[in-house]
Amino acid sequence: MASSATRLRNDIANLFKTSCHPDIVLPSGGPQDLTTITLHLLGPASTPYSDGAWKVTLKLPVEYPNSPPKAYFETKIFHPNVAVSTGEVCVDTLKRDWSPNVDLRHVLLVIRCLLIEPNPESALNEEAGKLLLENFADFERMARLMTSIHALKRSAFTSASISVESPSPTDNTDENGNSTTIYSDSETDSARGPTVNSLNTKNVLRPLEHTQRGSSTVAPSSPSKPLMKGKETKPKKKVGIKRL
């Protein structure tokens, strides 16, 4: 019993000492007790959940780590592996594949991965699991819709991480003028199509605008002799010496 309590305290201490992932937001004051950990999970980029955040609770049994914790989504989510009525998470790591060697940090990373790769074969939400198997596009639309209705706003948890520096004219800012956050992985940056296109457009249009200012009937002069054109049109008169 004492060994289980020691392991539990160590796992919790390690969890709060080192950050799991930017998408996993732990309470700054630590857990209120050793049996329950409440946190917020941010939707990973390039998924239907990317704009949302969810309150998640881990229930730790007295037998931990010999028995796995149970995870619950306190915020409603449309996901095959999350029960509609209770919010319980179904994942093999917390059931048949559980091992005492698995720590709490790994548990949270597994739950985050479920938002990236749902497993319809162990679905607790039959509607979501069936839709995922039959029509992935419809599943994405439904998951995104339910996220917009029920989820917390991701921006509420990432606003503190947004750069406060004034952007320069060439900074990568989105259409709302927000600069890139620390949560923008390469996949997030690549999703900012409008920003990249606007920068490329400026680079292309500048030389075109410069060219259009010139005359359309006179060929451009050599860059090494920009002032020779005017002199050639009016040649100097030859001055000779009058012989007596």
VOPAGU-2260 file (C-alpha; in pm, 1 decimal, decimal comma):
REM VOPAGU-2260
SITE   aa  ch    i         X         Y         Z
SITE  MET   A    0       0,0       0,0       0,0
SITE  ALA   A    1     279,2     236,4      93,7
SITE  SER   A    2     457,6     149,1    -230,4
SITE  SER   A    3     147,3     234,7    -437,7
SITE  ALA   A    4     106,6     568,8    -260,3
SITE  THR   A    5     472,8     651,5    -318,6
SITE  ARG   A    6     447,9     565,5    -686,6
SITE  LEU   A    7     134,7     776,8    -720,7
SITE  ARG   A    8     297,8    1080,2    -558,4
SITE  ASN   A    9     606,1    1042,4    -777,6
SITE  ASP   A   10     401,5    1013,7   -1097,6
SITE  ILE   A   11     197,5    1321,2   -1013,5
SITE  ALA   A   12     509,5    1517,8    -918,5
SITE  ASN   A   13     680,7    1421,7   -1246,9
SITE  LEU   A   14     367,9    1507,1   -1444,9
SITE  PHE   A   15     354,8    1862,0   -1310,2
SITE  LYS   A   16     731,0    1907,7   -1318,3
SITE  THR   A   17     775,8    1843,1   -1691,1
SITE  SER   A   18     519,5    1947,2   -1950,8
SITE  CYS   A   19     364,5    1658,9   -2147,4
SITE  HIS   A   20     268,2    1855,6   -2455,2
SITE  PRO   A   21     152,4    2212,4   -2529,4
SITE  ASP   A   22    -197,5    2074,8   -2599,7
SITE  ILE   A   23    -220,8    1940,0   -2242,9
SITE  VAL   A   24    -288,0    2224,3   -1999,5
SITE  LEU   A   25    -241,5    2124,1   -1634,7
SITE  PRO   A   26    -369,0    2338,1   -1345,5
SITE  SER   A   27    -100,2    2574,9   -1223,7
SITE  GLY   A   28    -167,3    2497,0    -857,3
SITE  GLY   A   29    -134,3    2121,3    -898,8
SITE  PRO   A   30    -400,3    1860,7    -808,1
SITE  GLN   A   31    -617,1    1913,0    -502,8
SITE  ASP   A   32    -583,0    1548,0    -403,2
SITE  LEU   A   33    -405,6    1233,1    -519,2
SITE  THR   A   34    -716,1    1059,0    -652,2
SITE  THR   A   35    -834,4    1312,7    -911,4
SITE  ILE   A   36    -649,4    1517,8   -1171,2
SITE  THR   A   37    -841,8    1773,9   -1374,5
SITE  LEU   A   38    -687,0    1934,0   -1683,3
SITE  HIS   A   39    -776,5    2080,3   -2020,8
SITE  LEU   A   40    -699,8    1910,8   -2350,2
SITE  LEU   A   41    -666,0    2130,7   -2657,8
SITE  GLY   A   42    -767,2    1996,5   -2996,4
SITE  PRO   A   43    -465,9    1900,0   -3209,0
SITE  ALA   A   44    -405,2    2096,7   -3527,8
SITE  SER   A   45    -535,3    1959,8   -3860,1
SITE  THR   A   46    -817,9    1768,7   -3687,7
SITE  PRO   A   47   -1191,2    1846,6   -3657,4
SITE  TYR   A   48   -1118,6    1933,0   -3293,4
SITE  SER   A   49    -851,3    2196,2   -3364,0
SITE  ASP   A   50   -1060,1    2494,7   -3248,6
SITE  GLY   A   51   -1179,1    2341,6   -2921,9
SITE  ALA   A   52   -1067,8    2261,6   -2569,0
SITE  TRP   A   53   -1210,0    2001,9   -2331,9
SITE  LYS   A   54   -1206,0    1953,5   -1958,2
SITE  VAL   A   55   -1072,8    1605,8   -1880,6
SITE  THR   A   56   -1059,3    1425,7   -1546,2
SITE  LEU   A   57    -838,7    1133,0   -1444,5
SITE  LYS   A   58    -968,4     914,5   -1161,1
SITE  LEU   A   59    -683,8     727,9    -990,5
SITE  PRO   A   60    -769,0     408,1    -800,5
SITE  VAL   A   61    -615,3     311,4    -469,6
SITE  GLU   A   62    -449,4      16,3    -645,1
SITE  TYR   A   63    -262,3     240,3    -892,6
SITE  PRO   A   64     -34,4     153,2   -1071,0
SITE  ASN   A   65    -151,5    -207,7   -1055,3
SITE  SER   A   66    -492,1     -87,2   -1175,5
SITE  PRO   A   67    -531,1     172,8   -1451,5
SITE  PRO   A   68    -685,0     516,9   -1403,0
SITE  LYS   A   69   -1015,7     607,3   -1566,0
SITE  ALA   A   70   -1042,5     909,7   -1791,9
SITE  TYR   A   71   -1354,5    1119,8   -1850,9
SITE  PHE   A   72   -1436,3    1409,3   -2080,7
SITE  GLU   A   73   -1629,4    1655,3   -1866,7
SITE  THR   A   74   -1696,1    1866,5   -2176,8
SITE  LYS   A   75   -1914,9    1703,6   -2440,7
SITE  ILE   A   76   -1731,4    1576,3   -2747,0
SITE  PHE   A   77   -1835,0    1384,9   -3060,1
SITE  HIS   A   78   -1582,1    1102,4   -3067,0
SITE  PRO   A   79   -1608,4     724,7   -3123,4
SITE  ASN   A   80   -1407,5     641,2   -2811,6
SITE  VAL   A   81   -1588,9     871,7   -2568,8
SITE  ALA   A   82   -1920,9     764,5   -2416,9
SITE  VAL   A   83   -2205,4    1005,3   -2486,2
SITE  SER   A   84   -2370,5     981,2   -2141,8
SITE  THR   A   85   -2068,6     959,3   -1907,3
SITE  GLY   A   86   -1777,8    1096,6   -2112,8
SITE  GLU   A   87   -1569,5     789,0   -2027,3
SITE  VAL   A   88   -1271,9     726,6   -2254,3
SITE  CYS   A   89   -1226,5     380,6   -2405,1
SITE  VAL   A   90    -869,2     304,4   -2506,0
SITE  ASP   A   91    -671,4     -19,7   -2482,4
SITE  THR   A   92    -394,7     146,0   -2281,7
SITE  LEU   A   93    -640,8     199,5   -1995,9
SITE  LYS   A   94    -791,7    -147,3   -2023,2
SITE  ARG   A   95    -646,0    -472,8   -2155,8
SITE  ASP   A   96    -306,5    -325,6   -2247,1
SITE  TRP   A   97    -249,9    -157,2   -1913,3
SITE  SER   A   98      88,9    -208,2   -1750,6
SITE  PRO   A   99     221,6     -76,0   -1415,5
SITE  ASN   A  100     512,1      65,8   -1615,6
SITE  VAL   A  101     278,4     317,7   -1782,1
SITE  ASP   A  102     283,4     656,5   -1607,5
SITE  LEU   A  103      33,4     942,4   -1605,8
SITE  ARG   A  104     224,4    1141,3   -1865,1
SITE  HIS   A  105     189,9     854,6   -2113,6
SITE  VAL   A  106    -180,2     820,6   -2032,5
SITE  LEU   A  107    -247,9    1183,1   -2123,7
SITE  LEU   A  108     -49,1    1156,2   -2446,6
SITE  VAL   A  109    -254,0     850,2   -2545,1
SITE  ILE   A  110    -579,6    1039,9   -2485,9
SITE  ARG   A  111    -453,2    1326,6   -2700,6
SITE  CYS   A  112    -362,4    1082,4   -2977,3
SITE  LEU   A  113    -723,4     959,9   -2977,8
SITE  LEU   A  114    -826,7    1300,7   -3111,1
SITE  ILE   A  115    -585,8    1249,5   -3400,8
SITE  GLU   A  116    -656,9     881,0   -3471,2
SITE  PRO   A  117    -993,4     761,4   -3334,7
SITE  ASN   A  118   -1045,0     385,1   -3308,9
SITE  PRO   A  119   -1392,4     290,5   -3437,9
SITE  GLU   A  120   -1337,6     -76,5   -3347,6
SITE  SER   A  121   -1378,8      -0,7   -2975,5
SITE  ALA   A  122   -1647,1     266,2   -3008,7
SITE  LEU   A  123   -1849,5     381,2   -2710,1
SITE  ASN   A  124   -2030,2     630,9   -2932,1
SITE  GLU   A  125   -2182,5     403,6   -3197,4
SITE  GLU   A  126   -2305,2     690,2   -3415,1
SITE  ALA   A  127   -1959,8     846,2   -3432,5
SITE  GLY   A  128   -1791,4     508,8   -3490,7
SITE  LYS   A  129   -2027,7     413,2   -3772,7
SITE  LEU   A  130   -1996,1     752,1   -3940,2
SITE  LEU   A  131   -1617,5     735,3   -3918,7
SITE  LEU   A  132   -1612,9     398,5   -4095,4
SITE  GLU   A  133   -1871,5     477,3   -4362,5
SITE  ASN   A  134   -1805,4     840,1   -4451,6
SITE  PHE   A  135   -1503,7    1015,7   -4306,3
SITE  ALA   A  136   -1596,4    1352,8   -4459,3
SITE  ASP   A  137   -1936,3    1345,2   -4286,5
SITE  PHE   A  138   -1769,5    1242,5   -3961,1
SITE  GLU   A  139   -1534,7    1539,5   -3983,4
SITE  ARG   A  140   -1821,5    1779,3   -4049,1
SITE  MET   A  141   -2020,2    1646,2   -3753,2
SITE  ALA   A  142   -1719,4    1649,1   -3519,5
SITE  ARG   A  143   -1635,8    2005,2   -3620,7
SITE  LEU   A  144   -1997,2    2115,2   -3573,1
SITE  MET   A  145   -2022,5    1956,3   -3228,9
SITE  THR   A  146   -1690,4    2114,4   -3135,6
SITE  SER   A  147   -1819,7    2459,8   -3226,4
SITE  ILE   A  148   -2134,3    2401,4   -3016,3
SITE  HIS   A  149   -2008,3    2224,8   -2703,8
SITE  ALA   A  150   -1631,0    2265,3   -2671,2
SITE  LEU   A  151   -1452,3    2541,0   -2487,2
SITE  LYS   A  152   -1265,0    2790,3   -2704,3
SITE  ARG   A  153    -903,7    2693,0   -2760,7
SITE  SER   A  154    -807,5    3060,7   -2782,1
SITE  ALA   A  155    -897,7    3102,3   -2414,3
SITE  PHE   A  156    -606,0    2874,1   -2324,4
SITE  THR   A  157    -355,1    2989,7   -2587,3
SITE  SER   A  158    -400,3    3369,5   -2572,3
SITE  ALA   A  159    -128,3    3400,7   -2309,3
SITE  SER   A  160     114,8    3232,8   -2549,2
SITE  ILE   A  161      52,5    3470,2   -2841,3
SITE  SER   A  162     340,4    3707,7   -2911,2
SITE  VAL   A  163     272,9    4063,9   -2796,1
SITE  GLU   A  164     532,9    4220,9   -3021,3
SITE  SER   A  165     410,3    4450,7   -3294,6
SITE  PRO   A  166     426,5    4263,0   -3623,0
SITE  SER   A  167     647,6    4397,8   -3895,6
SITE  PRO   A  168     503,1    4441,6   -4247,0
SITE  THR   A  169     636,9    4099,3   -4344,0
SITE  ASP   A  170     532,7    3909,2   -4027,8
SITE  ASN   A  171     316,5    3599,3   -4077,4
SITE  THR   A  172     -15,8    3712,5   -3934,3
SITE  ASP   A  173    -358,3    3572,5   -4002,2
SITE  GLU   A  174    -660,2    3757,8   -4124,3
SITE  ASN   A  175    -738,8    3876,5   -3769,8
SITE  GLY   A  176    -390,7    4015,3   -3712,8
SITE  ASN   A  177    -290,3    3742,8   -3466,0
SITE  SER   A  178      70,7    3628,4   -3465,4
SITE  THR   A  179     173,6    3263,5   -3457,1
SITE  THR   A  180     148,2    3087,6   -3117,8
SITE  ILE   A  181     380,2    2828,7   -2968,9
SITE  TYR   A  182     125,9    2564,0   -3054,7
SITE  SER   A  183     172,6    2612,6   -3428,4
SITE  ASP   A  184     360,4    2303,1   -3540,1
SITE  SER   A  185     472,3    2263,1   -3899,3
SITE  GLU   A  186     129,0    2126,7   -3982,5
SITE  THR   A  187     -32,6    2438,4   -3833,7
SITE  ASP   A  188     197,9    2671,6   -4022,2
SITE  SER   A  189     129,9    2489,5   -4347,2
SITE  ALA   A  190    -242,2    2536,8   -4286,1
SITE  ARG   A  191    -201,3    2914,8   -4300,4
SITE  GLY   A  192    -249,5    2920,3   -4679,0
SITE  PRO   A  193    -385,1    3276,5   -4703,3
SITE  THR   A  194     -85,8    3422,1   -4521,5
SITE  VAL   A  195     170,7    3249,1   -4740,6
SITE  ASN   A  196     -14,5    3337,3   -5058,7
SITE  SER   A  197     -39,6    3704,9   -4964,6
SITE  LEU   A  198     332,4    3726,1   -4904,1
SITE  ASN   A  199     413,0    3555,8   -5234,0
SITE  THR   A  200     174,2    3787,4   -5416,5
SITE  LYS   A  201     356,8    4090,9   -5286,5
SITE  ASN   A  202     691,5    3953,3   -5397,3
SITE  VAL   A  203     559,6    3885,3   -5747,3
SITE  LEU   A  204     370,1    4209,9   -5796,4
SITE  ARG   A  205     647,4    4447,9   -5695,8
SITE  PRO   A  206     868,3    4391,1   -6005,3
SITE  LEU   A  207     559,3    4393,0   -6228,7
SITE  GLU   A  208     445,0    4728,2   -6095,1
SITE  HIS   A  209     794,3    4870,5   -6145,3
SITE  THR   A  210     799,7    4751,6   -6506,4
SITE  GLN   A  211     457,9    4895,6   -6584,9
SITE  ARG   A  212     569,8    5242,5   -6484,6
SITE  GLY   A  213     814,9    5251,3   -6776,5
SITE  SER   A  214     736,1    5332,7   -7138,1
SITE  SER   A  215     574,3    5054,7   -7336,4
SITE  THR   A  216     724,7    5175,8   -7666,3
SITE  VAL   A  217    1086,8    5221,8   -7567,0
SITE  ALA   A  218    1300,3    4919,9   -7486,6
SITE  PRO   A  219    1458,8    4935,2   -7141,5
SITE  SER   A  220    1815,7    5061,8   -7143,5
SITE  SER   A  221    2112,1    4870,6   -7013,4
SITE  PRO   A  222    2130,5    4875,4   -6632,2
SITE  SER   A  223    2497,5    4974,1   -6645,3
SITE  LYS   A  224    2423,9    5289,1   -6851,4
SITE  PRO   A  225    2090,4    5429,5   -6732,3
SITE  LEU   A  226    2152,1    5785,3   -6861,4
SITE  MET   A  227    2293,7    5711,7   -7205,1
SITE  LYS   A  228    1958,1    5705,3   -7382,8
SITE  GLY   A  229    1901,5    6081,3   -7361,1
SITE  LYS   A  230    2253,0    6165,2   -7475,7
SITE  GLU   A  231    2229,0    5944,9   -7784,2
SITE  THR   A  232    1920,1    6127,3   -7914,8
SITE  LYS   A  233    2106,1    6461,2   -7917,1
SITE  PRO   A  234    2469,2    6400,4   -8023,6
SITE  LYS   A  235    2722,3    6669,4   -7950,3
SITE  LYS   A  236    2842,3    6890,5   -8243,3
SITE  LYS   A  237    3205,2    6844,9   -8340,3
SITE  VAL   A  238    3417,0    7152,3   -8278,5
SITE  GLY   A  239    3709,2    7197,4   -8516,4
SITE  ILE   A  240    4002,6    7439,7   -8528,6
SITE  LYS   A  241    3977,5    7696,4   -8808,2
SITE  ARG   A  242    4290,3    7699,1   -9020,0
SITE  LEU   A  243    4432,7    8038,2   -9121,4
